[in-house]
Amino acid sequence: MDWLERAAKLRQWSRGGVRAPHKPLLLLYALGRYQVDAEGELAYTAVEADLKGLLAEYGPVRGTTPAYPFHHLVSDGVWEVRTDRGAGSPGSGVRELRASGAAGRLVPELRAVLRRDPSLLGRMARVLLDLHFPPSLHQDLCDAVGLELEWAETATLTAPGRRQRDRRMRDAVLTAYEYQCAFCGYDGMLGTVPVGLEAAHVRWWAFDGPDDVDNGLCLCSLHHKLFDRGVLGIGGTEGAGGSGRGHRVLVSPHFAGRSHAAREHVTTLAGRPLIGPRPGARPVAAAHRSWHTSQVFKGSTRPDRLVSGV
């Protein structure tokens, strides 16, 4: 039995690039709890709030319930649920899971393999992270679920069916944006080498986002992180001839920061025109921008509304 393949092929509802990270988040959470207590069960009532928080932070904007993955992950052969009545999940209803004393944990076969090969836990976690979340969020997610891992280099792990990244994308995107953050204009260099500048995927690579310039933004490290967390987004119009000159920065209305630094580096960006790309370079494609707005940005129900985030 190939546990890495099972982790890579979790059955998920999918349509048109819509994110559904419910099962990967629960499995990451279970792996983190396994490190603390290898044989302990996770009572639904005890972990419901944790799972709800993870879904709110790392899932799409639409509402969801942790009861869904708690029940449905059973079908993937990595998770089991028991109730006061014995083995088996009572269903995906919150009330049923609470009332029946439902508790879940990794299946016995997987726990046995993890005891023999503890490094498998890290490899499974890496598969889940690589396939469902951008690299900028990996450490945050590990911290959130309590995973302590000694990471192997990404290139040494080949998940089943995994696409290979185009390593040329970073240079192409930074060149297109003339080595400036598209949101704030930061352009730091150490000698002749840019520092603190990164190529951000608009539509995440894990969700079929291509390694193309029109799916990229040159962002400083801070704004890359905030973009992937849904604090920042891209709104506005496409501009004349699809030039992207009408693109503007969105700031989530849920963002709060009392300090001068938070206001200066985040809230005052709201409505500001994007910097770049240079003439002749392709701006962010409308389809990728729309995906980020609907699947990542934590904003209002109107994608084109510019909010101040005050």
Short mmCIF file of the C-alpha atoms (twelve columns), coordinates in Angstrom:
data_MODEL
# 
_entry.id   MODEL 
# 
loop_
_atom_site.group_PDB 
_atom_site.id 
_atom_site.type_symbol 
_atom_site.label_atom_id 
_atom_site.label_alt_id 
_atom_site.label_comp_id 
_atom_site.label_asym_id 
_atom_site.label_seq_id 
_atom_site.Cartn_x 
_atom_site.Cartn_y 
_atom_site.Cartn_z 
_atom_site.pdbx_PDB_model_num 
ATOM 1   C CA . MET A 1   0.000   0.000  0.000   1 
ATOM 2   C CA . ASP A 2   1.489   3.359  -1.072  1 
ATOM 3   C CA . TRP A 3   0.579   5.892  1.593   1 
ATOM 4   C CA . LEU A 4   2.128   8.773  -0.337  1 
ATOM 5   C CA . GLU A 5   -0.116  7.968  -3.270  1 
ATOM 6   C CA . ARG A 6   -3.147  7.890  -1.005  1 
ATOM 7   C CA . ALA A 7   -2.219  11.269 0.411   1 
ATOM 8   C CA . ALA A 8   -1.781  12.637 -3.108  1 
ATOM 9   C CA . LYS A 9   -5.090  11.280 -4.362  1 
ATOM 10  C CA . LEU A 10  -7.535  12.282 -1.652  1 
ATOM 11  C CA . ARG A 11  -11.000 12.318 -3.194  1 
ATOM 12  C CA . GLN A 12  -12.139 15.918 -3.324  1 
ATOM 13  C CA . TRP A 13  -15.046 17.736 -4.848  1 
ATOM 14  C CA . SER A 14  -13.657 19.817 -7.671  1 
ATOM 15  C CA . ARG A 15  -15.129 22.036 -10.354 1 
ATOM 16  C CA . GLY A 16  -13.517 24.780 -12.371 1 
ATOM 17  C CA . GLY A 17  -10.562 25.321 -10.041 1 
ATOM 18  C CA . VAL A 18  -12.699 25.792 -6.926  1 
ATOM 19  C CA . ARG A 19  -10.634 25.014 -3.841  1 
ATOM 20  C CA . ALA A 20  -11.785 22.309 -1.438  1 
ATOM 21  C CA . PRO A 21  -8.880  21.796 1.013   1 
ATOM 22  C CA . HIS A 22  -11.055 20.240 3.729   1 
ATOM 23  C CA . LYS A 23  -9.563  16.734 3.636   1 
ATOM 24  C CA . PRO A 24  -5.908  17.829 3.265   1 
ATOM 25  C CA . LEU A 25  -6.302  20.170 6.250   1 
ATOM 26  C CA . LEU A 26  -7.834  17.453 8.427   1 
ATOM 27  C CA . LEU A 27  -5.119  14.960 7.453   1 
ATOM 28  C CA . LEU A 28  -2.373  17.508 8.184   1 
ATOM 29  C CA . TYR A 29  -4.032  18.194 11.541  1 
ATOM 30  C CA . ALA A 30  -4.220  14.446 12.290  1 
ATOM 31  C CA . LEU A 31  -0.527  14.002 11.428  1 
ATOM 32  C CA . GLY A 32  0.356   16.850 13.772  1 
ATOM 33  C CA . ARG A 33  -1.665  15.335 16.602  1 
ATOM 34  C CA . TYR A 34  -0.134  11.914 15.898  1 
ATOM 35  C CA . GLN A 35  3.277   13.365 16.716  1 
ATOM 36  C CA . VAL A 36  1.971   14.277 20.163  1 
ATOM 37  C CA . ASP A 37  -0.086  11.143 20.889  1 
ATOM 38  C CA . ALA A 38  0.339   8.276  18.442  1 
ATOM 39  C CA . GLU A 39  -2.609  6.268  19.735  1 
ATOM 40  C CA . GLY A 40  -4.936  9.031  20.880  1 
ATOM 41  C CA . GLU A 41  -8.333  9.628  19.307  1 
ATOM 42  C CA . LEU A 42  -9.593  13.032 18.219  1 
ATOM 43  C CA . ALA A 43  -13.058 13.586 19.638  1 
ATOM 44  C CA . TYR A 44  -15.079 15.682 17.197  1 
ATOM 45  C CA . THR A 45  -16.329 17.988 19.926  1 
ATOM 46  C CA . ALA A 46  -12.752 18.580 21.119  1 
ATOM 47  C CA . VAL A 47  -11.277 19.444 17.711  1 
ATOM 48  C CA . GLU A 48  -14.257 21.063 15.980  1 
ATOM 49  C CA . ALA A 49  -13.165 24.602 16.836  1 
ATOM 50  C CA . ASP A 50  -9.570  23.942 15.687  1 
ATOM 51  C CA . LEU A 51  -10.738 22.530 12.363  1 
ATOM 52  C CA . LYS A 52  -13.194 25.367 11.836  1 
ATOM 53  C CA . GLY A 53  -10.375 27.851 12.369  1 
ATOM 54  C CA . LEU A 54  -8.121  26.067 9.872   1 
ATOM 55  C CA . LEU A 55  -10.852 26.075 7.238   1 
ATOM 56  C CA . ALA A 56  -11.504 29.763 7.820   1 
ATOM 57  C CA . GLU A 57  -7.815  30.672 7.580   1 
ATOM 58  C CA . TYR A 58  -6.673  28.393 4.761   1 
ATOM 59  C CA . GLY A 59  -9.854  27.567 2.886   1 
ATOM 60  C CA . PRO A 60  -11.850 29.630 0.396   1 
ATOM 61  C CA . VAL A 61  -14.133 32.411 1.545   1 
ATOM 62  C CA . ARG A 62  -17.369 30.442 1.311   1 
ATOM 63  C CA . GLY A 63  -18.600 28.969 4.573   1 
ATOM 64  C CA . THR A 64  -18.023 25.314 5.389   1 
ATOM 65  C CA . THR A 65  -18.185 22.909 8.293   1 
ATOM 66  C CA . PRO A 66  -15.446 20.662 9.747   1 
ATOM 67  C CA . ALA A 67  -18.016 17.870 9.930   1 
ATOM 68  C CA . TYR A 68  -17.640 17.343 6.179   1 
ATOM 69  C CA . PRO A 69  -13.985 16.175 6.130   1 
ATOM 70  C CA . PHE A 70  -14.343 14.437 9.519   1 
ATOM 71  C CA . HIS A 71  -16.868 12.076 7.938   1 
ATOM 72  C CA . HIS A 72  -15.763 11.912 4.303   1 
ATOM 73  C CA . LEU A 73  -12.014 11.362 4.858   1 
ATOM 74  C CA . VAL A 74  -12.944 7.795  5.883   1 
ATOM 75  C CA . SER A 75  -13.506 6.949  2.200   1 
ATOM 76  C CA . ASP A 76  -9.827  7.581  1.416   1 
ATOM 77  C CA . GLY A 77  -8.532  4.760  3.597   1 
ATOM 78  C CA . VAL A 78  -6.354  6.917  5.870   1 
ATOM 79  C CA . TRP A 79  -8.881  7.862  8.571   1 
ATOM 80  C CA . GLU A 80  -11.370 6.020  10.750  1 
ATOM 81  C CA . VAL A 81  -14.286 7.208  12.876  1 
ATOM 82  C CA . ARG A 82  -15.889 5.530  15.865  1 
ATOM 83  C CA . THR A 83  -18.902 6.537  17.930  1 
ATOM 84  C CA . ASP A 84  -20.448 5.448  21.227  1 
ATOM 85  C CA . ARG A 85  -22.179 2.725  19.200  1 
ATOM 86  C CA . GLY A 86  -18.989 1.335  17.671  1 
ATOM 87  C CA . ALA A 87  -17.065 1.612  14.416  1 
ATOM 88  C CA . GLY A 88  -18.319 3.813  11.598  1 
ATOM 89  C CA . SER A 89  -19.192 7.454  11.093  1 
ATOM 90  C CA . PRO A 90  -22.772 8.592  11.744  1 
ATOM 91  C CA . GLY A 91  -22.631 10.925 8.751   1 
ATOM 92  C CA . SER A 92  -21.514 14.441 7.915   1 
ATOM 93  C CA . GLY A 93  -24.044 16.240 10.085  1 
ATOM 94  C CA . VAL A 94  -22.656 18.351 12.926  1 
ATOM 95  C CA . ARG A 95  -25.414 17.318 15.340  1 
ATOM 96  C CA . GLU A 96  -24.953 13.606 14.637  1 
ATOM 97  C CA . LEU A 97  -21.179 13.794 15.159  1 
ATOM 98  C CA . ARG A 98  -21.594 15.675 18.423  1 
ATOM 99  C CA . ALA A 99  -24.434 13.566 19.832  1 
ATOM 100 C CA . SER A 100 -22.837 10.210 18.991  1 
ATOM 101 C CA . GLY A 101 -19.506 10.963 20.655  1 
ATOM 102 C CA . ALA A 102 -17.717 10.585 17.312  1 
ATOM 103 C CA . ALA A 103 -13.932 10.385 17.420  1 
ATOM 104 C CA . GLY A 104 -11.439 9.889  14.607  1 
ATOM 105 C CA . ARG A 105 -7.815  8.965  14.077  1 
ATOM 106 C CA . LEU A 106 -5.443  7.569  11.466  1 
ATOM 107 C CA . VAL A 107 -6.278  3.996  10.460  1 
ATOM 108 C CA . PRO A 108 -4.367  1.197  12.293  1 
ATOM 109 C CA . GLU A 109 -2.407  0.204  9.171   1 
ATOM 110 C CA . LEU A 110 -1.057  3.714  8.702   1 
ATOM 111 C CA . ARG A 111 -0.224  4.084  12.395  1 
ATOM 112 C CA . ALA A 112 1.715   0.814  12.233  1 
ATOM 113 C CA . VAL A 113 3.749   1.974  9.229   1 
ATOM 114 C CA . LEU A 114 4.457   5.327  10.897  1 
ATOM 115 C CA . ARG A 115 5.805   3.521  13.951  1 
ATOM 116 C CA . ARG A 116 8.192   1.557  11.733  1 
ATOM 117 C CA . ASP A 117 9.117   4.515  9.517   1 
ATOM 118 C CA . PRO A 118 8.609   7.863  11.292  1 
ATOM 119 C CA . SER A 119 9.993   9.745  8.280   1 
ATOM 120 C CA . LEU A 120 6.858   8.794  6.334   1 
ATOM 121 C CA . LEU A 121 4.936   11.391 8.325   1 
ATOM 122 C CA . GLY A 122 7.093   14.192 6.942   1 
ATOM 123 C CA . ARG A 123 6.858   12.863 3.396   1 
ATOM 124 C CA . MET A 124 3.069   12.621 3.578   1 
ATOM 125 C CA . ALA A 125 2.851   16.143 4.953   1 
ATOM 126 C CA . ARG A 126 5.070   17.462 2.158   1 
ATOM 127 C CA . VAL A 127 2.843   15.831 -0.468  1 
ATOM 128 C CA . LEU A 128 -0.250  17.458 1.054   1 
ATOM 129 C CA . LEU A 129 1.407   20.858 1.330   1 
ATOM 130 C CA . ASP A 130 2.892   20.818 -2.163  1 
ATOM 131 C CA . LEU A 131 -0.294  19.698 -3.874  1 
ATOM 132 C CA . HIS A 132 -2.746  22.004 -2.120  1 
ATOM 133 C CA . PHE A 133 -0.990  25.158 -0.872  1 
ATOM 134 C CA . PRO A 134 1.660   27.623 -2.113  1 
ATOM 135 C CA . PRO A 135 5.133   27.405 -0.535  1 
ATOM 136 C CA . SER A 136 4.714   30.722 1.265   1 
ATOM 137 C CA . LEU A 137 2.050   29.151 3.501   1 
ATOM 138 C CA . HIS A 138 3.771   25.859 4.332   1 
ATOM 139 C CA . GLN A 139 5.459   26.899 7.561   1 
ATOM 140 C CA . ASP A 140 2.381   28.780 8.750   1 
ATOM 141 C CA . LEU A 141 0.296   25.661 8.182   1 
ATOM 142 C CA . CYS A 142 2.783   23.454 10.012  1 
ATOM 143 C CA . ASP A 143 2.681   25.823 12.959  1 
ATOM 144 C CA . ALA A 144 -1.121  25.907 12.871  1 
ATOM 145 C CA . VAL A 145 -1.513  22.113 12.992  1 
ATOM 146 C CA . GLY A 146 1.439   21.503 15.319  1 
ATOM 147 C CA . LEU A 147 3.642   19.686 12.828  1 
ATOM 148 C CA . GLU A 148 7.390   19.677 13.519  1 
ATOM 149 C CA . LEU A 149 9.180   18.461 10.441  1 
ATOM 150 C CA . GLU A 150 12.721  18.278 9.166   1 
ATOM 151 C CA . TRP A 151 11.940  19.171 5.619   1 
ATOM 152 C CA . ALA A 152 13.607  17.409 2.735   1 
ATOM 153 C CA . GLU A 153 14.346  19.484 -0.335  1 
ATOM 154 C CA . THR A 154 11.227  19.783 -2.465  1 
ATOM 155 C CA . ALA A 155 13.034  18.472 -5.511  1 
ATOM 156 C CA . THR A 156 13.896  15.176 -3.791  1 
ATOM 157 C CA . LEU A 157 10.247  14.232 -3.381  1 
ATOM 158 C CA . THR A 158 8.189   13.217 -6.372  1 
ATOM 159 C CA . ALA A 159 4.505   12.954 -5.593  1 
ATOM 160 C CA . PRO A 160 2.527   10.618 -7.867  1 
ATOM 161 C CA . GLY A 161 1.408   12.482 -10.973 1 
ATOM 162 C CA . ARG A 162 3.000   15.703 -9.817  1 
ATOM 163 C CA . ARG A 163 3.748   18.416 -12.377 1 
ATOM 164 C CA . GLN A 164 7.214   19.854 -12.579 1 
ATOM 165 C CA . ARG A 165 7.600   23.587 -11.972 1 
ATOM 166 C CA . ASP A 166 9.208   25.818 -14.581 1 
ATOM 167 C CA . ARG A 167 12.173  27.320 -12.765 1 
ATOM 168 C CA . ARG A 168 12.393  30.090 -15.379 1 
ATOM 169 C CA . MET A 169 9.160   31.694 -14.199 1 
ATOM 170 C CA . ARG A 170 10.788  33.685 -11.402 1 
ATOM 171 C CA . ASP A 171 13.247  35.438 -13.701 1 
ATOM 172 C CA . ALA A 172 10.559  36.074 -16.317 1 
ATOM 173 C CA . VAL A 173 8.146   37.636 -13.807 1 
ATOM 174 C CA . LEU A 174 10.768  39.770 -12.034 1 
ATOM 175 C CA . THR A 175 12.013  41.018 -15.398 1 
ATOM 176 C CA . ALA A 176 8.473   41.830 -16.564 1 
ATOM 177 C CA . TYR A 177 7.902   43.937 -13.445 1 
ATOM 178 C CA . GLU A 178 11.372  45.512 -13.651 1 
ATOM 179 C CA . TYR A 179 12.352  44.137 -10.229 1 
ATOM 180 C CA . GLN A 180 9.733   46.119 -8.316  1 
ATOM 181 C CA . CYS A 181 6.951   44.932 -6.039  1 
ATOM 182 C CA . ALA A 182 3.740   45.435 -8.011  1 
ATOM 183 C CA . PHE A 183 1.965   46.602 -4.864  1 
ATOM 184 C CA . CYS A 184 4.431   48.877 -3.064  1 
ATOM 185 C CA . GLY A 185 7.323   49.472 -5.462  1 
ATOM 186 C CA . TYR A 186 10.025  47.925 -3.232  1 
ATOM 187 C CA . ASP A 187 13.105  47.227 -5.378  1 
ATOM 188 C CA . GLY A 188 15.872  46.150 -2.986  1 
ATOM 189 C CA . MET A 189 19.137  44.775 -4.326  1 
ATOM 190 C CA . LEU A 190 22.209  43.300 -2.664  1 
ATOM 191 C CA . GLY A 191 24.882  44.254 -5.134  1 
ATOM 192 C CA . THR A 192 23.306  43.141 -8.394  1 
ATOM 193 C CA . VAL A 193 21.039  40.500 -6.849  1 
ATOM 194 C CA . PRO A 194 17.398  41.304 -5.923  1 
ATOM 195 C CA . VAL A 195 16.559  40.570 -2.288  1 
ATOM 196 C CA . GLY A 196 13.114  40.224 -0.762  1 
ATOM 197 C CA . LEU A 197 11.446  40.021 -4.187  1 
ATOM 198 C CA . GLU A 198 9.522   36.935 -5.242  1 
ATOM 199 C CA . ALA A 199 7.422   35.672 -8.131  1 
ATOM 200 C CA . ALA A 200 3.921   35.032 -6.810  1 
ATOM 201 C CA . HIS A 201 1.429   32.798 -8.591  1 
ATOM 202 C CA . VAL A 202 -1.977  34.480 -8.834  1 
ATOM 203 C CA . ARG A 203 -3.809  31.230 -9.481  1 
ATOM 204 C CA . TRP A 204 -1.919  28.808 -7.253  1 
ATOM 205 C CA . TRP A 205 0.286   26.255 -8.962  1 
ATOM 206 C CA . ALA A 206 -1.419  23.569 -6.837  1 
ATOM 207 C CA . PHE A 207 -4.687  24.444 -8.601  1 
ATOM 208 C CA . ASP A 208 -3.445  24.277 -12.184 1 
ATOM 209 C CA . GLY A 209 -1.983  27.762 -12.166 1 
ATOM 210 C CA . PRO A 210 0.520   27.889 -15.049 1 
ATOM 211 C CA . ASP A 211 4.111   29.039 -14.715 1 
ATOM 212 C CA . ASP A 212 3.390   31.946 -17.070 1 
ATOM 213 C CA . VAL A 213 4.042   35.676 -16.764 1 
ATOM 214 C CA . ASP A 214 0.298   36.424 -16.986 1 
ATOM 215 C CA . ASN A 215 -0.219  34.280 -13.882 1 
ATOM 216 C CA . GLY A 216 2.538   36.017 -11.949 1 
ATOM 217 C CA . LEU A 217 3.273   39.122 -9.929  1 
ATOM 218 C CA . CYS A 218 6.575   40.423 -8.674  1 
ATOM 219 C CA . LEU A 219 5.931   41.018 -4.965  1 
ATOM 220 C CA . CYS A 220 8.063   41.762 -1.947  1 
ATOM 221 C CA . SER A 221 8.142   39.004 0.664   1 
ATOM 222 C CA . LEU A 222 5.596   40.751 2.910   1 
ATOM 223 C CA . HIS A 223 3.053   41.392 0.201   1 
ATOM 224 C CA . HIS A 224 3.536   37.918 -1.288  1 
ATOM 225 C CA . LYS A 225 2.573   36.403 2.062   1 
ATOM 226 C CA . LEU A 226 -0.414  38.734 2.445   1 
ATOM 227 C CA . PHE A 227 -1.517  38.022 -1.145  1 
ATOM 228 C CA . ASP A 228 -1.460  34.253 -0.524  1 
ATOM 229 C CA . ARG A 229 -3.326  34.701 2.769   1 
ATOM 230 C CA . GLY A 230 -6.106  36.685 1.094   1 
ATOM 231 C CA . VAL A 231 -5.344  40.008 2.784   1 
ATOM 232 C CA . LEU A 232 -4.514  41.550 -0.596  1 
ATOM 233 C CA . GLY A 233 -6.051  41.017 -4.010  1 
ATOM 234 C CA . ILE A 234 -6.363  42.515 -7.477  1 
ATOM 235 C CA . GLY A 235 -9.421  44.450 -8.615  1 
ATOM 236 C CA . GLY A 236 -10.325 47.045 -11.176 1 
ATOM 237 C CA . THR A 237 -10.628 46.780 -14.946 1 
ATOM 238 C CA . GLU A 238 -8.443  45.253 -17.628 1 
ATOM 239 C CA . GLY A 239 -7.536  48.618 -19.154 1 
ATOM 240 C CA . ALA A 240 -7.371  49.567 -22.808 1 
ATOM 241 C CA . GLY A 241 -6.551  46.629 -25.035 1 
ATOM 242 C CA . GLY A 242 -6.224  44.323 -22.037 1 
ATOM 243 C CA . SER A 243 -3.125  46.179 -20.865 1 
ATOM 244 C CA . GLY A 244 -3.893  45.640 -17.191 1 
ATOM 245 C CA . ARG A 245 -3.400  49.358 -16.526 1 
ATOM 246 C CA . GLY A 246 -6.758  49.432 -14.745 1 
ATOM 247 C CA . HIS A 247 -5.721  46.824 -12.165 1 
ATOM 248 C CA . ARG A 248 -5.759  48.079 -8.579  1 
ATOM 249 C CA . VAL A 249 -4.855  46.706 -5.177  1 
ATOM 250 C CA . LEU A 250 -7.649  45.309 -3.006  1 
ATOM 251 C CA . VAL A 251 -7.325  45.182 0.789   1 
ATOM 252 C CA . SER A 252 -9.538  42.793 2.741   1 
ATOM 253 C CA . PRO A 253 -12.107 44.509 4.975   1 
ATOM 254 C CA . HIS A 254 -11.267 41.882 7.574   1 
ATOM 255 C CA . PHE A 255 -7.680  43.079 7.929   1 
ATOM 256 C CA . ALA A 256 -6.980  45.106 11.059  1 
ATOM 257 C CA . GLY A 257 -3.760  46.821 12.073  1 
ATOM 258 C CA . ARG A 258 -3.418  49.593 14.631  1 
ATOM 259 C CA . SER A 259 0.209   50.502 14.025  1 
ATOM 260 C CA . HIS A 260 1.532   53.106 11.630  1 
ATOM 261 C CA . ALA A 261 3.468   50.322 9.874   1 
ATOM 262 C CA . ALA A 262 0.295   48.284 9.272   1 
ATOM 263 C CA . ARG A 263 -1.474  51.299 7.829   1 
ATOM 264 C CA . GLU A 264 1.483   52.364 5.713   1 
ATOM 265 C CA . HIS A 265 2.314   48.927 4.314   1 
ATOM 266 C CA . VAL A 266 -1.189  47.482 3.981   1 
ATOM 267 C CA . THR A 267 -4.311  49.608 4.403   1 
ATOM 268 C CA . THR A 268 -3.075  52.574 2.375   1 
ATOM 269 C CA . LEU A 269 -2.536  50.268 -0.608  1 
ATOM 270 C CA . ALA A 270 -6.315  50.017 -1.166  1 
ATOM 271 C CA . GLY A 271 -7.194  51.323 -4.607  1 
ATOM 272 C CA . ARG A 272 -3.591  51.949 -5.623  1 
ATOM 273 C CA . PRO A 273 -2.775  51.079 -9.265  1 
ATOM 274 C CA . LEU A 274 -0.506  48.079 -9.738  1 
ATOM 275 C CA . ILE A 275 3.076   48.919 -10.657 1 
ATOM 276 C CA . GLY A 276 3.891   47.216 -13.959 1 
ATOM 277 C CA . PRO A 277 4.251   45.146 -15.909 1 
ATOM 278 C CA . ARG A 278 6.480   46.968 -18.374 1 
ATOM 279 C CA . PRO A 279 5.065   47.749 -21.829 1 
ATOM 280 C CA . GLY A 280 4.920   44.648 -23.974 1 
ATOM 281 C CA . ALA A 281 4.744   42.208 -21.022 1 
ATOM 282 C CA . ARG A 282 1.499   40.380 -20.392 1 
ATOM 283 C CA . PRO A 283 -0.486  41.620 -17.349 1 
ATOM 284 C CA . VAL A 284 -2.348  39.260 -15.027 1 
ATOM 285 C CA . ALA A 285 -4.958  37.375 -17.044 1 
ATOM 286 C CA . ALA A 286 -8.588  37.997 -16.120 1 
ATOM 287 C CA . ALA A 287 -9.237  34.296 -15.475 1 
ATOM 288 C CA . HIS A 288 -6.376  34.022 -12.965 1 
ATOM 289 C CA . ARG A 289 -7.368  37.264 -11.256 1 
ATOM 290 C CA . SER A 290 -10.969 36.053 -10.935 1 
ATOM 291 C CA . TRP A 291 -9.794  32.736 -9.459  1 
ATOM 292 C CA . HIS A 292 -7.768  34.500 -6.764  1 
ATOM 293 C CA . THR A 293 -10.650 36.852 -5.967  1 
ATOM 294 C CA . SER A 294 -13.139 34.008 -5.508  1 
ATOM 295 C CA . GLN A 295 -10.866 31.391 -3.946  1 
ATOM 296 C CA . VAL A 296 -8.301  33.283 -1.859  1 
ATOM 297 C CA . PHE A 297 -9.111  36.956 -1.302  1 
ATOM 298 C CA . LYS A 298 -11.046 37.478 1.920   1 
ATOM 299 C CA . GLY A 299 -13.170 40.319 0.729   1 
ATOM 300 C CA . SER A 300 -16.755 41.255 -0.023  1 
ATOM 301 C CA . THR A 301 -19.119 39.486 -2.375  1 
ATOM 302 C CA . ARG A 302 -18.397 42.134 -5.024  1 
ATOM 303 C CA . PRO A 303 -14.989 41.302 -6.611  1 
ATOM 304 C CA . ASP A 304 -14.645 44.771 -8.136  1 
ATOM 305 C CA . ARG A 305 -15.231 46.667 -4.909  1 
ATOM 306 C CA . LEU A 306 -12.192 48.479 -3.554  1 
ATOM 307 C CA . VAL A 307 -12.159 48.326 0.244   1 
ATOM 308 C CA . SER A 308 -10.014 50.291 2.612   1 
ATOM 309 C CA . GLY A 309 -9.516  47.645 5.279   1 
ATOM 310 C CA . VAL A 310 -9.815  50.245 8.019   1 
# 
